[in-house]
Amino acid sequence: MKKLKKDLEAISKALNGLAQKVEKFQEQIGEETEPTKKPKAKAVKAKAVKKAAPKKAASKKVASATAADTVFTIIKRSKKGFGTAALMEKTGYNQKKIANLVFKLRKQGKIKSVDKGVYVKA
C-alpha cells in the first residue's frame, strides 16, 4: 500500500512537471492557457475511465436474391397467376429449374397451383 502511494505521488509530480512544460510551450506559441486542475485527479480519472476506440461502420453487403426468391416475387406480383412458360421467359431459367423451384415453393406453402402449370401466391 505504501509503495502504491509513493508511486502515485511520483506520477503526480511528473504530471505537474509535464503540465508546466506544456504551459510554457503554449505561451511560446501564443495560445491561451487554460487553468489546470489537480493533476492527481486527472491521473486517477485517466486511469479509471478508459474509452474504447470508435468502431467503423460495417459495410453492408447486398445479398443477392436466390432463384427461388426471384420466381416467388414474379408469381407474387401476378393476380391471375403465372405459367411455367412465362416464368422461363422472364427469368431465363430452363424448365427443369423452374419445376424444381415451383416444387420447393409449393412445399413451403408460399404458392399454390390454380391450373396445370399456373401458379399464384398462397
N, C-alpha and C positions, 0 to 999 in steps of 0.2 A: 504494500500500500504506500509506504514511504517512497519507494522507487518510482511508482507511478506519479506521485505528487511532484517529485523532483523533475521527472520528465516533462510533465505538463508546464511547470514553471519555466523550464529551459525552452520549450516550444513557444511559450508566451513571450519570452524575451526576444527570441529570434523573430517572431512575427512583428513585435514592436519595432525592431530594427529595420525589418523589411518595409513596414508601413512608412517609417520616416524617410527611407531612401526613395520610395515611390512618390512621396510628397515633394521631395527635393527635385525629382525628375519632372514632375508636373509643373512646378514653379518655373523650372528652366524652359519648359516648352511653352508655358504661358496659359495653361488651362487652369480653371478654378479647382481648388481642392475642396473636397467635401470633408466635414468634420468626421473624424473616425470615432468609433465606439470602442468599447473594451475589446482588445484583441482576444482575450481569453474567451469571451462569449462567442466570438466569431469562430475560433478554433473548435470549440465544443460543438457549435451549431454545424460547422462544416463536416465534422466527423459524424454527427448524429443523423443529419439529413443528407442523403445521397440520391441524387436524381438520376434516373435511367436515361440513356440516350434515346432521343425520339426515333421511333420506328418509321421506316419509309413505307409509304402506301404500297400495298401489294398490287402488282399489275394484274388486272383481271383478264383472264383468257376467255375468249368467246368459245363456248362449247359448240362444236358442230352438231347439227341435228342428225339423228340416226335415220336410217332408211325407213324404219317403222314410224318414226315421228313425222317424216315427210309425207308418207302415204296417209297417215291419220289426219294431218292438217288438211290435206286435199279433200278427203272424204268428209271431214267435219264441216267444211265450208259449204258443201253441197246440200241443198234441201231435198231434192228429188232423188239423190243417190248418185254414185259414181261407178261406172263399169270398169272391168279389168282392162279393156282395150284403151279406154280414155286414160286410165292410170299409167299404162305402158307408154302412151304418147306423151303425157305430161311429165313423167319422172325420167323416162329413158331407161327404165329397168326392163329386163326380159320377163316373160310370162311366168317362169318358174319362181323368180324372186318375188314377183307380185303375189303369187299364190301363197308362198311361204309367209310373207308379211301379213297378208289378209288372215291366214290361219292363226298367226300369233295374236293379232289384234282381236279376232273373234274369241279366242281362248281367254284373253284378258277381259273381255266384256266391253271393249271400247266401241266396237262396231257390230252391226247385225246385217244379215242378208235380207233384202227386200225381194229380189228376184234372183234368178240364176245369174251370177256374175255382176250383180248390182248391190252396192253396199252403202249404208248410211250410218250416221253416228247413233250409238245405242242410247 
